[in-house]
Amino acid sequence: MPGFSLASRLDGAIGGKTATAFEKAFGVKTVGELLEHYPRRYARRGELTPIASLPLGEPVTIVAEVVSATERRMQNRRGSLLEVVISDGDGRMSLTFFNQSWRMKDLTPGRRGIFSGKVGEYRRQTQLTHPDYALFDDLEEARAEAEVNAKRPIPIYPATSTLPSPLVQKTISLVLDSLGDIDDPLPEELRRRHGLLAARAALEHIHRPHDDDEIGPAVETLRMQEA
């Protein structure tokens, strides 16, 4: 079964609701336009972002470690409040979840992950309310895979509060998995002379690099294509 092309409508590739969110946030309407939404930087699984420098009111994506998780009943309304404290090794901030006590099974002290949300403040402490997150897998049976993934850069995308970077990454990855053959805009001889990649490889390496060495050639190839 042939996959999507770069000209395919985005709502046919990822569903109408998600496609509408991407169009509203970034103005993208096709698969090709989504794949041109490149990462603004790359993080590392061992990297801890300085919490003290997070801007209030802005959507952010950080890599941090869970310090504690506590749940308590709310006084002024029904339900419970889960507060998770995360740290970058120096500063701390809290994550708050309403009526989601099940998250305590995942957000245990010592776990590291990538957290995205809009920075707020409560009682003079920065916090993220109902952030999106993805925890790094430290389970013993996955240790070999984790060692490989530890060296893999994490793409951090331009994002919004409704479309955080992990969701953008997941959506782009799903589209790449379903992308069919694409035409290469650069002649093979030109690519060989300048050490450039094929178009499909450039997209894979910019969005899903296995290591830092794959990023530079992808950037140069995509710049040449745009030129």
N, C-alpha and C positions, 0 to 999 in steps of 0.2 A: 504494500500500500504506500503510495507516494506521500511524502511529508509535506509540510507547509513550505511555501516559498517566501522570499523576503517581501514580496508584494501582497501576501495574504493579509486579509483583515485581521486585526488583533482579536476582535470578539469571537472569531471563528477558531482561534488558537487557544485562548485562555478563558473563554466565557464572557458573556456580556457585562456582568456586574464588575468583574475585575478590570476588564478592558475600559469600561467607563471611568473607573478610578484612575487608571493610568493616563487616559486622555485628559481628564480634568487636571491632574497634577502636573503632567509633563508634556501634554500636547501630542502624544504618540497615538497613531491610529493603525499602523501596520506592524507586522513582525519585524521588518527591517528597521523601522524607527525605534522599536523597543530595543533591538540589539545594538543600536547606536547610542543607547543610554549607558555610557561606559562608567566603570568605577572611578571615583575621584581619588581614592587611595587604597592601600592594602594594609590590613592589620595582620598580626601574628597571634597564634593561640597562646603564646607565652607573654604577650604584651599586655601591660596594664595601663590603661589610659588615665592621665591625671584628672581626678574628679574635681579638684579645686578650680580647674579652668573651664568647666562646663558652663555654657551661657544659659541663663534663665530664659524660659519661654521658647527655646529652640529645640527642634528634634535632633537627637544625638544618637550615635551608636558607639558603645564602649565595650572593651574587654575587661572583665573584672572577676573577682573571686567572692563567693558567698561566705560571709562571716557568721551569720545567725539567721534563724527564722522563728518567729513567734506569732502565735495566734491569740486573739482576745475577742470577747463579745463587745459589740458596739453599744454605747450607752444611750444614744439618742435615736437609734433606729434598729430594726431587727437585723439579725445576721452577725457575721464575724468579719474581722479585719486581720489579714495576714500581712505582717511587716517583715521584710527580708532586708538585712543589712549587707551591703557589698562593699568591697574595698579594693583600692588600687595599690595597696601596700603602704599608703601614707594617709590619704583622705578616705572618708566613708560617705555613703549616701544610702537612702532607703528605697526599697521597692514596695509599693502597697497594692494589695489585691483584696477586693471585697467579695466575700462569700466564695472563696476559692481555696479552701483548706487543703484540698488534694494536692496542691502544688508543693506542699511541704515534703512530699516523697521525693521530688526531684531537686528542690532547692535546699540541699543539705550543706552544712559547713564544709569548706574545702573544694566544692565544685566550682569550676571556672566556666565561663560562658561569654557569649556576646549578647548584650542587652541594648534594646532600642526603645526610645520613647521621647516624650516632650518633657524637658526639665522644668520641674516646679519647685516650690519651697514651702516647707511647713515647719513652724517653730524653729526657724533659722537654719534648717537643714535641707539640703537639696534632696529631691526625690523624683522618682518616676512612678506614675500611677498606671497600673495595668500594662506594663511594658511588654513588648514582644521580645522573646529571648530564645536562644539555642545553646544548650549546654554541650560542652566538649565531653566526649565519651572516654571515661577513665576506667571502665570496667576491665577486670583482669583478662577476660577472654578476648577482649578487643585491643589488648595492649600493642600487638604487632602493627595493627592498622593505625592505631593512635600515633605511634612513632613516625609513621609515614606522613600522616595528616598534620603532625605538629610542625612540619616544615612547609606546609602548603599555605600560601598567602590567602587571606580572607578578603574578598572584594568588598569595599565599603562604597555604597552608591549614594548619589544625591537622593535625598529621601524627604518624606513629609511625615506628619504624625499619623496619617491614615495608611501610608505606604512606607513602612520602615525598611531600612536596608536589607534585613534578612528576608523579608517578603519579596522585595525586588529581586534579590539573588535567586530565590527559589523559583520565581516566575520565569526569569530568564533561563535558568537551567532547564526547566520543563520545555520551554520553547526550543532550546538548542537540541534537546533529545528528539524532538519531532520535526526538526528542520530537514528538508530534503536537499537535493543537490543544488548548488548555487553557482552562477557564472562568475568567473574570475575576471575582474575589470582590468587587471594588469597582465600584459603579455608574459609568457613564461621566461623568455630571454631576459626581459627587464628584471623580473624577480630574481633570476639566477645571478645576474650581474650585481645587484645590490643586496643580495642575501635576504630577500623578502620572503614572506610566507604565502602559501595559498590562502585565498579568502576565507575558506572554512576554518583552516587552522588558526588564522589570526583571530577570528571570533572566539574560538575555543580557548585560546591562550589568554585573551584579554579578560574573559569572564570566568574561566575555570583553570587558572594557571596551576601547574603542579609545583613550581618553584619560581624564584625571582628571575631566573635566567630566561623564562618564557615570556615575561612581560615586555621587555624592551623591544624585541623583534616584532611582537604583535602591534605595539604602539607605532613603530616606524612603518609597518605595512599599512595600517589603517590611515595614517597620515598621508601616505603616498596615494592611496586609493581616493581619498578626499580631494587631493590636489589634482 
